[in-house]
């Protein structure tokens, strides 16, 4: 078996699944902050920062999942996660393992990659590009 071609023919589909799942998982963080669903198991105190984060996470997650304005949406989501890491987790310790910021850092770089890579197949952006 040629290791260079193993699964490579499915790269567009695998990337599309990555983008869709990342957006789907991210939108629920925003839903939890703004709508209280699903329950966090504790009361999330509403503040201006939490409301803005909730809007970015809910709207950004939906846009990334659907593949609409993907590059910009993912870039904003990446920035929000960088801010979340350094304002919430990074104050306690620098290493993500020590400050429980692995998910914030992971989402930050995942969305940065999606922003650079673009929407790919199975996206509204892709459909709009094909039509024009």
Secondary structure, DSSP 8 states (H G I E B T S, - for coil): --TTTTTGGGHHHHHHHHHHHHHHHHHHHHHHHHH--S--SS-----HHHHHHHHHHHHHHHHHHHTSSHHHHHHHHHHHHHHHIIIIITTT-SSHHHHT-HHHHHHHHHHHHHHHH---SSSHHHHHHHH-
